[in-house]
Amino acid sequence: MEDIERRIGYKFKKKELLGQALTHSSYGYENSSPHNERLEFLGDSILGYVISRELFLRFQADHEGTLSKLKSVLVSAQSLAEKARELELGEHLRLGRGEAKAGGKNKQSILADAMESLFGALSLDGGFQAAEDLIMKLYGEDIRNATIDIKNSVDFKTLLQERLQERALGLPRYHVIKEEGPAHNRRFVVCIVVGDYEGPVGTGTSKKGAQQECARLLLEDDAFWEAHTR
C-alpha cells in the first residue's frame, strides 16, 4: 500500500478504499469482500470528464470529431493499462486463485479497470481534486504532445471490438442501409448491430468511413455500456 501511495504522491486517509480499488471481482467473490467494480464505474466517469475538459481547453480550434478521436486514444484500455504498469499496480492486485494462475496481474482489461478504480477511490478519499491531480500527472504530457497524426490514426472499429470482447459481447455487425449520390460523390449510411442491439447510424463517403463513424458513436453511447456492464 505504501509503495502505491508513494508512486501516486497521495496518502489515503481510508486505507480500505485503496485496498478495494486493488481488489478484483474474482477475489471479492471468493472471499466475500468488497471489490473494485463500483469504483471503476466512478473512476471511468471522472477520467472521461477531466480528459474531455483538458482537450476542450487546449485544442480550441478543433471540432468535436477530432476531440473524440483523441479522447478515445487517451482513455482506451490500452492506455489505462500502460499507466497502471507505470505505477506497478499489477504487483499489488488481489486476484482470485484462477485469475492469478491465468496471469491476471498482466491482463490489459484487469489493469485498466484497476486504474479507473484508483481514480474513483481517490475522489472518495480526497475529493475530486485528488483524482484530477493524478490524472493530470499521468496524462498531462500525453495531452501536451498530442499531434494531428495521433488524432487521425484512431481506429474506432478496433477500439470497439476490443471493448466488446472484454465484456464478452461478441463482434459487431455493420449493415449498409443505403447509398446516396453519384458515383464520384457517394455517401454511405451504415447501421451497427451488437447481438440484438441495433446501434447508431453512421455516414461517410466510403463504407469503411461510415463503419468507423458507427463504431465511434457506439463507443460514446453511455446507455449501451451501462446496460451491458457486468
TAHU-V748175 format. One record per residue. RES is the residue in one letter. BURIAL is I if it has 24 or more other C-alpha atoms within 12 Angstrom, else O. D_CENTER is the distance of its C-alpha to the mean C-alpha in whole Angstrom. Layout:
# TAHU-V748175
res=RES burial=BURIAL d_center=D_CENTER
res=RES burial=BURIAL d_center=D_CENTER
This chain:
# TAHU-V748175
res=M burial=I d_center=25
res=E burial=O d_center=27
res=D burial=O d_center=25
res=I burial=I d_center=22
res=E burial=O d_center=23
res=R burial=O d_center=25
res=R burial=O d_center=22
res=I burial=I d_center=20
res=G burial=O d_center=23
res=Y burial=I d_center=23
res=K burial=O d_center=25
res=F burial=I d_center=24
res=K burial=O d_center=27
res=K burial=O d_center=26
res=K burial=O d_center=25
res=E burial=O d_center=24
res=L burial=I d_center=21
res=L burial=I d_center=20
res=G burial=I d_center=22
res=Q burial=I d_center=20
res=A burial=I d_center=16
res=L burial=I d_center=17
res=T burial=I d_center=19
res=H burial=I d_center=17
res=S burial=I d_center=18
res=S burial=I d_center=20
res=Y burial=I d_center=22
res=G burial=I d_center=22
res=Y burial=O d_center=24
res=E burial=O d_center=26
res=N burial=O d_center=28
res=S burial=O d_center=27
res=S burial=O d_center=25
res=P burial=I d_center=22
res=H burial=I d_center=19
res=N burial=I d_center=15
res=E burial=I d_center=14
res=R burial=I d_center=15
res=L burial=I d_center=14
res=E burial=I d_center=10
res=F burial=I d_center=11
res=L burial=I d_center=12
res=G burial=I d_center=10
res=D burial=I d_center=7
res=S burial=I d_center=10
res=I burial=I d_center=11
res=L burial=I d_center=9
res=G burial=I d_center=8
res=Y burial=O d_center=12
res=V burial=I d_center=13
res=I burial=I d_center=11
res=S burial=I d_center=13
res=R burial=O d_center=16
res=E burial=I d_center=16
res=L burial=I d_center=16
res=F burial=O d_center=18
res=L burial=O d_center=21
res=R burial=O d_center=21
res=F burial=I d_center=21
res=Q burial=O d_center=23
res=A burial=O d_center=25
res=D burial=O d_center=22
res=H burial=O d_center=21
res=E burial=O d_center=18
res=G burial=O d_center=17
res=T burial=I d_center=17
res=L burial=I d_center=15
res=S burial=I d_center=12
res=K burial=I d_center=13
res=L burial=I d_center=12
res=K burial=I d_center=9
res=S burial=I d_center=7
res=V burial=I d_center=9
res=L burial=I d_center=8
res=V burial=I d_center=4
res=S burial=I d_center=4
res=A burial=I d_center=5
res=Q burial=I d_center=8
res=S burial=I d_center=8
res=L burial=I d_center=7
res=A burial=I d_center=10
res=E burial=I d_center=12
res=K burial=I d_center=12
res=A burial=I d_center=13
res=R burial=I d_center=16
res=E burial=O d_center=17
res=L burial=I d_center=18
res=E burial=I d_center=19
res=L burial=I d_center=17
res=G burial=I d_center=18
res=E burial=I d_center=21
res=H burial=I d_center=21
res=L burial=I d_center=19
res=R burial=I d_center=21
res=L burial=I d_center=21
res=G burial=I d_center=23
res=R burial=O d_center=26
res=G burial=O d_center=25
res=E burial=O d_center=21
res=A burial=O d_center=23
res=K burial=O d_center=25
res=A burial=O d_center=23
res=G burial=O d_center=21
res=G burial=I d_center=18
res=K burial=I d_center=18
res=N burial=I d_center=17
res=K burial=I d_center=15
res=Q burial=I d_center=11
res=S burial=I d_center=10
res=I burial=I d_center=12
res=L burial=I d_center=11
res=A burial=I d_center=7
res=D burial=I d_center=8
res=A burial=I d_center=11
res=M burial=I d_center=10
res=E burial=I d_center=8
res=S burial=I d_center=12
res=L burial=I d_center=14
res=F burial=I d_center=13
res=G burial=I d_center=14
res=A burial=I d_center=17
res=L burial=I d_center=18
res=S burial=I d_center=18
res=L burial=I d_center=20
res=D burial=I d_center=22
res=G burial=I d_center=23
res=G burial=O d_center=21
res=F burial=O d_center=19
res=Q burial=O d_center=20
res=A burial=I d_center=20
res=A burial=I d_center=16
res=E burial=I d_center=16
res=D burial=I d_center=18
res=L burial=I d_center=16
res=I burial=I d_center=13
res=M burial=I d_center=16
res=K burial=I d_center=18
res=L burial=I d_center=15
res=Y burial=I d_center=13
res=G burial=O d_center=17
res=E burial=O d_center=18
res=D burial=I d_center=15
res=I burial=I d_center=16
res=R burial=O d_center=20
res=N burial=O d_center=20
res=A burial=I d_center=18
res=T burial=O d_center=20
res=I burial=O d_center=21
res=D burial=O d_center=21
res=I burial=O d_center=17
res=K burial=I d_center=16
res=N burial=O d_center=18
res=S burial=O d_center=17
res=V burial=I d_center=14
res=D burial=I d_center=14
res=F burial=I d_center=12
res=K burial=I d_center=14
res=T burial=I d_center=13
res=L burial=I d_center=9
res=L burial=I d_center=10
res=Q burial=I d_center=13
res=E burial=I d_center=11
res=R burial=I d_center=8
res=L burial=I d_center=12
res=Q burial=O d_center=13
res=E burial=I d_center=11
res=R burial=O d_center=12
res=A burial=O d_center=16
res=L burial=I d_center=16
res=G burial=O d_center=18
res=L burial=I d_center=18
res=P burial=I d_center=18
res=R burial=I d_center=21
res=Y burial=I d_center=22
res=H burial=I d_center=26
res=V burial=I d_center=28
res=I burial=O d_center=29
res=K burial=O d_center=32
res=E burial=O d_center=33
res=E burial=O d_center=34
res=G burial=O d_center=37
res=P burial=O d_center=39
res=A burial=O d_center=38
res=H burial=O d_center=38
res=N burial=O d_center=35
res=R burial=O d_center=33
res=R burial=O d_center=31
res=F burial=I d_center=28
res=V burial=I d_center=27
res=V burial=I d_center=24
res=C burial=I d_center=23
res=I burial=I d_center=20
res=V burial=I d_center=21
res=V burial=I d_center=19
res=G burial=O d_center=21
res=D burial=O d_center=23
res=Y burial=O d_center=21
res=E burial=O d_center=22
res=G burial=I d_center=19
res=P burial=I d_center=19
res=V burial=I d_center=22
res=G burial=I d_center=21
res=T burial=I d_center=24
res=G burial=I d_center=25
res=T burial=O d_center=28
res=S burial=I d_center=27
res=K burial=I d_center=26
res=K burial=I d_center=23
res=G burial=I d_center=22
res=A burial=I d_center=22
res=Q burial=I d_center=20
res=Q burial=I d_center=17
res=E burial=I d_center=18
res=C burial=I d_center=18
res=A burial=I d_center=14
res=R burial=I d_center=13
res=L burial=I d_center=14
res=L burial=I d_center=13
res=L burial=I d_center=9
res=E burial=I d_center=10
res=D burial=O d_center=13
res=D burial=O d_center=12
res=A burial=O d_center=15
res=F burial=O d_center=14
res=W burial=I d_center=11
res=E burial=O d_center=13
res=A burial=O d_center=16
res=H burial=O d_center=14
res=T burial=O d_center=13
res=R burial=O d_center=15
